[in-house]
Amino acid sequence: MADIFDLVEAKAIGEYVETLAGSQEPLLGATLFPSKKIIGLDMKFIKGYKQNAVALRPSTLGSRAFVRDRIGGALIQNELPFFREKMVINERLRQELARAKADATDPYTSSILEQIFDDAKALSDGADVQSERERMQLLFGGKIEIGSADKDGKEVNFKYDYDADGNWAKKNNIKVTGTKAWSDHANSNPLLDIQELVDKADSLGIKLTRAIVSPATWRDIMQNANIKAMFKNADGSQKVFGRAQAVQEIKNVTGVTIAVYGKSFQDENGKDKFYAEDRACVLMPDGALGNTVYGTTPEEIDLISGYGNASVRVVNTGVAITTAKQYGPPVTVETIVSELVLPSFERMAEVFVIKY
């Protein structure tokens, strides 16, 4: 009879994770930054710049041409941050596995395996949390910062600044304060602020069509007097309207469709947070803005080198699920999920942010 532990291996767990993931709505950032796999640890890309076309200088016939400086772009190169956690079959599950039949179709065995597989799915979901929070931090602020203590109590901090020269913050970000802040529902005008950036982008050849806001920011928009004024009855009284109507009317005026991103996660300290930043609105054009770049994890290197004690399955392009039998005592199985991941942001110059 086959070893029951053979049923708890990376291939089966990976298939389980991918099957469940296929039935779930993808994270918003994953649609804006499609996944890409590289070999190694370093991610690099060229961040372009956008500006108005510069007129050619007047010149006389027969004269030498002026030399124009190339604007080009900035090379961004970073080592990918590493994330890894594991779960171990505890003594209780080990005892139950020992009593179960080595048959995945047996109801008792299936219930135990599902519990173990769900543990692995929780780790895989945690890997997706890190990639999504990176993408959202980048969209809303041009920087990524994630920190926590490792298993030895050492503080691990990942910091990446994609706008080291401050050019993006200066040219692509506006901050509305005082009575113009969107939290001032009586006096501010989100429509004008959005239109201002749409017009600025249009002058550079960029067509802004989409925006992302948090639920809190959207509530400010819905309570805004200028937004409410768009919905009046014939007698001038306030008409009741919902999110869909507001989104459509804002699109009619500005050409921008706002997405309210209400998904949240729990950080390393157990605090619930939204992915989208409050008191901010990100505007962008159609299409992908960069890539979610996954590197080669140490577990994948083990697979390539033929390390015999581990089974490895890669899901979601670059998330490695590894199962390794530990011969103890007691004999048990570790399920390890790891990733090296960081977004590239080639179209950073085409993304604009309003903050208040």
N, C-alpha and C positions, 0 to 999 in steps of 0.2 A: 504494500500500500504506500502511496506517495506520502511524503512528509507534508503535514499540514502547513508548515512554514513556506512550502513551495507556492502555496496559493497567495501568500502575502509578499508579492514581489513587484518590482517597479513597472513591468509591462502591464500587468493587470490593473494596478493602481492608476497608471497613466491613462489607460483606456477609460477607466471610470471617471477620472477628472475631466477628460476631454468630452465625454458624453454629456456630463452635467453642464459643462461650460457651453456646449453647443445649444443648449436650451435656454440660456440666459442672455439678457440684453447686454451687448458689449459696453464697456466703460467708454464714456465720451472721449476721453483723451486717446484711447486706442484707435478711434476712427480718425483723429486729427494727426496722429503720429503712428503710422503703420509700423508693424514689427519688422526688424531686420537683424539678421544674425551675422556676426563677424567671428573670425578666428583670432583669439588673443584677448588682451585686456584694455586696449586703448581705442577710444572713439575720437574721430576728428572729422571736421567738416568746415566748409567755407561759409562764413556768415556774410551775405552780401549787403550792400548799402543801396538805398533808394534816394534819388534826388532829381530835381528838374534837369532836363537836357540843357547843356551849356552851349551857347551859340559859338560857332566858329569865329575866330578873330579875323578882322579885315586884313587883307594883305595885298601887296602889289605884285603884278606879274613879274616873274623872274626872281623874286626874292625867295629866300629859304623859309621853309615852314616852321612855325612855332612848335615847340615840343610841349604837348599837354601831359600833365601828370595823370597817371592811371589811378582811378578811385579804387577799383578792385574790390577786395573784401578782406575780412579778418579770418585767419585760421584759428579755429577753436579746437584744442586737443586736450583731452582729459582721460585719466585712468578711470575705468568703470568702477563704481562702488559695488561692494560685495555684500550680499545678504544671505544668511543661512540659519535655519533652525531645524530641530528634529523632534520626533515623538517616538517613544519607546513602548513596546507592548509590555504593560505592567504585569505584576504577578497574577492578578485576578484573570486578565485576559489570557495569560499563558496557560493557566490551569484549565480555562474553558476550551482553549484550542487543543490542549492535550486530550480532553475528553471527546472533542468533536471528531466526526469522520472527515477524512481527507477528500471530501466531495463537496464542491462549491454549490451543488444543487440541493443539498440537504438543508432544510429550513433552519435548523439550529446553527449549522456552520455558516449559512448565508447571513444570519443576523449578526454573528460575531465579526465576519469579514466586513460587513457594511459599516459597522462601528469603527473598525480600523481604517477602512477606506475613507470614511468621513473625516477622520483625523488628518489624513494626508490632504484631503480637499481643503481643509481649513488652512493648512500651511501653504498650499498653492494659492488660495485666495489672498493670503498675506503677502505673497510675492507680487500679486497683481496690485495690491494696495500701494506698495512702494513705487512701482512704475507709474501708477496714476497720480500719486501725490507729487512725484518729480515733474510730470508733464504739466500739472496744474500750477505748481509753484513757478515753473518756467513761464507759462502763459501770463500769469498775473503779475509777476515781479522780475522776470529775467534772471532769477537766481534760484538755486536749489540748496536747501540746508536740512539735513536729517541727522539726528544724533541720538545715541542711546548707549547704555553700558552693555558690554559684551558679557559672556559667561564668566569671565574672570574679574568682572567688576571694573574693567578699564573703560573709560569713556571713548566711544568711537564717534567722530563727527565728520560728516561728509559735507563739504561746502564747494559749490561751483558757481562762478559768476560769469554769465554769458555776455555781460554788458560792462566789461572792465573799463572801457573808455568813457562810459556814461552817455554815449551817443544816442542809444535807444531811449533811455529815460528822458533825455532832453528833448528829443524830436518826436517821439511817438507816445508820450504820456502827458496827460493833462490832469491837474488836480483842481477840483472845484471846491471852494471853501466859503465860509460865511453863509449868506442867504442863497448862494448858488449851490451849496451842498445838497445832494438829493434827500438828505434827512430833513431838510426844511421843505416840507410838503406844500407850503403855501406860496413860496417865492421861487424855488428852483425850477429849472426847465430841462429835464432830461432829453427831450426831443431836440432842443437846440444844441446841447452838448454833443449828442450823437451825430447830428447833422454837420457840426463843425469838423469833426474828425472825418466823416465821410467825404466832405468837400476837400479837406486837406489831402486825404489819401488819393482822391480822384485827380488832383492836380499833379500827383506823382505817378499817375498811371496805374493806381491800385484801386480795385473795386471792392469795397467792404460790403459783405453780404450777410455775415453771421455775427452773433454776439453771445457771450456766456455771462450769466450772473448767478449769484447765490440766491436761495430763497429769501433771505433777509433783504438783499438789494432789490429783488423783485417786489417785495412788499412796499418798499419805499416808492417804487415806480407806480404801483397800483394806487397808492394813496396820494399821489401828486396831483395838485389842483389842475395843472395844465393837461395831464393825461385824462383826468375826469371830465374836463371841458370838452373832450372829443366825443363824449357820450351824453347827449342831451335829448330829452323828449321835445316834442313840438312846442310845448308850453314853456320850455326852458328849464324844467325840473330835471334833476339828475336821473339818468337812466342806469339801471343795474347792468353791469357788464362783468365778464369773467376773463380768465387768462387768455383763452383763445382769441376773444375779440380784441383784447388789448395788443396781443402779439401781432395780429393782422393789421390793426390800424397803425401801429408803429412802423411796420413794414411798408404800408402804403405811403407813409410820409417820408421815411428815410431810406427805404430799400434794404433795411437790415432786419433779419429774423432773429429774435432773441430766444435763446434756449435757457430755461431755468434749470440749473444743474443741482438737484437736491440730494444726490447720493453722499453718504457719509462713511467714515471708517473709524476705527479705534486705534489710537497711536500706541507707541510702546509703553506709555505710562497709564494706559487704560482710559484715556480721555477721548470722548466722541468728538469728531470734527467733520465739517463739510470739506469736500475737495475744493470747491470754489471759494474764493476769498470774499468776505463780506465787504460792503462799501466800495465795490469796484465793478467795472464792466469791461470785458475784453472784446474787441472788435477785430474781425479777420476776414480775409477773402475766401472764396471757395477753394477746395482741394486740400491735399496734405500740406502740413506746415513743416514737417521734418520726419524723422524716424525714431522709433523706440529701438535703440541699439542694444542687443544682447551679446555678451561675450561668452567665452568658453570657460565653464566652471571647472574647478578642480575635480569634481565628480565625473564630468565628461572626459577629462584627461585620463582618469582611471579607466573609463570604458574603452577609450582609444588604445591605452597601453595594455589592456587585457587583465586588469586587476581582478582576481578571481573571486573575491569575497563579496562583491557588490553587483547589484543589478541596477542599471540606469535607464530611465526613459525621459526624454525631453518633450515637454508640452509647451504650448503657447510660444513657439519659436525658440525660447531660450531658458525656460524654467526647468531645471533638472530635478527629477524625482529619483531618489536613490534608496534602495533597500539593501541592508547589510545584515547578515546573520552574525550575531555575537555568541560565541561558544561558552561564555560565562565561567563558572556557574552563576545564575542559571542561563540556559540557552534562550535567546530572545532575538527579536528583529528590530532594528532601528529604521525608521523612515525619515529621510533627510530631504529637505527641499531647499534649493539654493539658486541664486541668480546673480549675474553681473549685468547691470542694466543702467542706461542713461540715455535720455533723448538727445537727438541732434535737433537743430533749430535753424535750418537753412533759410527759412522765410521770416525770420525774426523781424526784419525791417518792414514787413507788410502787416504786422500785428500792432494794434493801437490799444491803449488802456486809459479809461477814465477812472479816477479815484476821488473819493471825498471823505 
